[in-house]
Amino acid sequence: MRVFDIVFIGAGASSLMASSFLKNRSIAIIEASAKIAPKIKISGGGRCNFTNKRVNSQNYLGDSKLIETTFKSFGQKELLQFFDKNGLKYELRDNGKYFCQNSSSQIIEIFSRLTKGCEFFLGERVKSVSHKKNFIIKTDKQMIEAKKLVVSSGGLSCSSLGATEIGYEIAKQFGHTIVTPTPALVGFTLQKEQFWMKSLSGISLKVALHVEGKIFEEDMLFAHRGISGPSVLSASLYWKKGSIWIDFSPKIKISTLLRNKTKKQISSVLPFPKRFTKEYLSSISLDDMGVYKLKDNELKKLEELNHYEFSPAGNFGFSKAEVTRGGVDCSEISHLSFESIMQKNLYFIGEVLDVTGELGGYNFQWAFSSAVAMVKNMEQGL
Ligand SMILES: Cc1cc2nc3c(=O)[nH]c(=O)nc-3n(C[C@H](O)[C@H](O)[C@H](O)COP(=O)(O)OP(=O)(O)OC[C@H]3O[C@@H](n4cnc5c(N)ncnc54)[C@H](O)[C@@H]3O)c2cc1C
């Protein structure tokens, strides 16, 4: 059986970053997919939104102290310096999101170069782990021994890209608590009362979505299954069940637009695509008519477009979610080295932990930051 100093489960954002920083160690990286970094490849429409101008613990659900300590060790500034040094071409886009200028493949090329000394086992799935003096990792092809084991296997979203429950299973085996994993950064399904939105599939509107005291002023996309788009994905991180409300016209009050008792049709006065207004009018059983004809109660119903409150039925599930909320409880790992407090030489980094960011590059930032913070402390102990 081959013995390595360090074995990583998963060749995703966090393990590739960590192994790029580790020197003079024998390192094995086991990845279920045929190629490394499947998520980096497809993320951000193929251009990977890898961080954000504003990175703060407030953009995350999870242990804020751990998040802050980690970003102090390796934050957004250090990540940009790392990519500058390695020649990544990137650009700043809407809402402070940093994307690759050409293709996310450039990030993968950088990591491939920096991890040349590591041994990759691709298309190989970790099935179980046991521990005596060292860790014995059983894959579907072989057994590998590790002095240190890093669980960097990500969350449950997108199983087609290699996601498995292995990280949680290993954590549980060594006595860790798992905060129930649920899909996040995902679209909402709708209750019957909101089915009118389903007929708008393909339309996108800039809205302000209010959830649990947070506001997301970004695009909302009407989809066949419900609602999606940046504002909904971010809101899904905080939504627990219960109501959200949408301001469909955040820049201007509907009451102001309808104050003038004009003969113009409602659909000509409201600032929405005609299809949207038509479906909304039909949902409140109102005909499109001259604004001057509107009665007080009808005006009120239209004004609700500035405060449309409802409870989503659920979400699109793990297959469509970008990330997993929940994971390994952060109170059971060292806040400096990410080592398990239950089992020496066992580490957890990235999305497998109970830290989840909003949409906008926050999740890659967390994966990269937790990886480097771990290495800094691990190097001291090696
Ligand atoms: C479609 C999509 C788009 C996204 N876009 C963005 C974005 O633009 N910006 C952003 O910040 N975040 C984005 N994310 C989230 C981001 O990809 C993750 O948060 C990040 O990759 C987590 O890094 P990680 O290293 O923890 O896990 P991952 O990058 O998921 O890596 C874990 C790896 O472990 C492998 N693995 C799992 N189980 C096993 C096993 N049993 N054996 C062997 N290997 C295994 C997986 O195949 C995977 O490659 C996106 C996610 C998705 C699904």
The ligand as a Gaussian input file, in Angstrom:
#p B3LYP/6-31G(d) Opt

LIG

0 1
 C      -23.018000      25.160000     -10.908000
 C      -22.202000      25.800000      -9.820000
 C      -21.710000      27.075000     -10.007000
 C      -20.987000      27.695000      -8.964000
 N      -20.505000      28.958000      -9.164000
 C      -19.815000      29.583000      -8.189000
 C      -19.245000      30.873000      -8.395000
 O      -19.289000      31.430000      -9.508000
 N      -18.631000      31.470000      -7.332000
 C      -18.490000      30.856000      -6.108000
 O      -17.903000      31.437000      -5.184000
 N      -18.983000      29.607000      -5.909000
 C      -19.623000      28.964000      -6.917000
 N      -20.086000      27.691000      -6.709000
 C      -19.806000      27.038000      -5.414000
 C      -18.352000      26.509000      -5.423000
 O      -18.145000      25.742000      -6.569000
 C      -18.064000      25.675000      -4.172000
 O      -18.462000      26.347000      -3.011000
 C      -16.586000      25.338000      -4.082000
 O      -16.180000      24.630000      -5.234000
 C      -16.292000      24.517000      -2.827000
 O      -14.959000      24.102000      -2.857000
 P      -14.531000      22.729000      -2.143000
 O      -13.110000      22.534000      -2.428000
 O      -14.984000      22.747000      -0.738000
 O      -15.417000      21.626000      -2.858000
 P      -15.511000      21.242000      -4.413000
 O      -14.899000      22.301000      -5.265000
 O      -16.912000      20.860000      -4.645000
 O      -14.555000      19.979000      -4.513000
 C      -14.869000      18.765000      -3.893000
 C      -14.456000      17.656000      -4.809000
 O      -14.571000      16.437000      -4.110000
 C      -14.958000      15.443000      -5.014000
 N      -15.537000      14.329000      -4.270000
 C      -16.683000      14.296000      -3.557000
 N      -16.869000      13.085000      -3.016000
 C      -15.801000      12.332000      -3.377000
 C      -15.412000      11.007000      -3.128000
 N      -16.183000      10.153000      -2.404000
 N      -14.258000      10.541000      -3.646000
 C      -13.459000      11.355000      -4.409000
 N      -13.791000      12.626000      -4.685000
 C      -14.946000      13.107000      -4.171000
 C      -15.946000      16.155000      -5.926000
 O      -16.027000      15.524000      -7.181000
 C      -15.335000      17.555000      -6.026000
 O      -14.573000      17.730000      -7.193000
 C      -20.777000      27.029000      -7.727000
 C      -21.252000      25.728000      -7.570000
 C      -21.960000      25.109000      -8.601000
 C      -22.470000      23.710000      -8.393000

